[in-house]
Amino acid sequence: MRKILAVNSGSSTLKMRVFEMPCERESASLLFDPIKREHCNILLKTGTQQKIWHLQQGFDYNEAVAYAVKLLLNSKVISSLDEIKGVGHRIVAGGERFTHSVVITPEVLTQIEKLSELAPLHNPANLKGIAAIQKILPEVPQVAVFDTAFHAAMPAKNFLYALPYAYYTKYGVRKYGAHGTSHRYVALQAAQKLHKPLSKLKLITLHLGSGASITAIKDGKSVDTSMGFSPVSGLMMSSRAGDVDFSALAYLMHKGVIANIDSCLALLNHDSGLLGISQHSADLRQIEEKAKTDPQSQLAIEMFVKKICDYLGAYWLELGGADALVFTGGIGERDAKMRARITAKLGALQIFADLAANKDANEREADFTGKDSKARLFVIPTNEELMIARDVNELTNEVSLKVGEYLKKN
């Protein structure tokens, strides 16, 4: 049994999970929230047990990783550091340089740092997580798993913007997408439920959460996705605007409402979306509760549904139909009302939901396909960390085999 550590070093949190491979059993998960502040809440889950610490002290990435390892040892999740055979890291932006997961080397680290221009909040934090693990587990191979990698197969007609072509060739301005690890995971799970190889399927996967994206998948590859150069474009999200006419932003800048490009990006990322329209919350649960009496909250919900259906319709045409639609992410997995609102709009595509099955299909794999539906409807909880662990297990096994072959020959 090989124990693999999956790490997600975010800009404000640190998440870690321990998996036993190849059986894929999750033996522990850890959350440090927030990171780099004057206080920190730590959640440790092992099996059915969980412990929470509310500490009036802050942790940087090095301190958090060291403390996490201490907790794993004390809780007997691992008996020694030698049990950890590989570590995988979620990396947000891989650009065109990384089209699949790779073992981390000094050259890979340099490239990830250069790609920080594409994800200035995330890639630097991801690098700090890698460095923190390196200090404690210097001999353990580490693997970078890129959010953007699954979308690397998109055709040029789908990833290019209608800007001067030199902006792409010189500066790499194009659609990169995000949530690729999640879309890849649920697509594989859907293929199992359909009893067909992923390479023979057409799927539309909906990762609906605080951040939200939709991906069209054909023959196992992403052919189009809603997020673009950055995660701010595409769908309306909790606090992100999604697609906006840039002339409207220029107009607001000329009016003095928006001071500069940085404040414009802050507006698009943090003050827009469900929060901006509802005017009171970025949390869909609170918005749905208030929508019973508040027109702004109801409007926010209607806009959220419309944008999702706009992309669903476009991708249905792009694929020429689909075998299944897959809902995942915090909203996609847990909000039966939102799934019902979305699927109620799809009758023109002859996609129908079983409303009773939909109501029960929360936080577990479920089929809520209605009678005579042209596409199956699934809820599949995402597991990006397991996807990371799978990639780590595969790549580190390859490294071990190569080292073993080398030693035999020499």
WOHU-V117214 format. One record per helix or strand of 2 or more residues. SS is the DSSP state (helix for helix, strand for strand). FROM is the first residue (numbers start at 1). TO is the last residue. If there is no record, write none. Layout:
BEGIN
SS_FROM_TO ; SS_FROM_TO
END
This chain:
BEGIN
strand_2_9 ; strand_13_21 ; strand_25_33 ; strand_40_46 ; strand_49_55 ; helix_61_74 ; helix_81_83 ; strand_84_91 ; strand_102_103 ; helix_106_117 ; helix_123_136 ; strand_142_146 ; helix_149_153 ; helix_156_159 ; helix_165_171 ; helix_180_194 ; helix_198_200 ; strand_202_208 ; strand_212_218 ; strand_221_225 ; helix_246_254 ; helix_261_270 ; helix_273_278 ; helix_284_290 ; helix_295_319 ; strand_324_328 ; helix_329_334 ; helix_336_344 ; helix_347_349 ; helix_355_360 ; strand_366_367 ; strand_376_379 ; helix_384_409
END
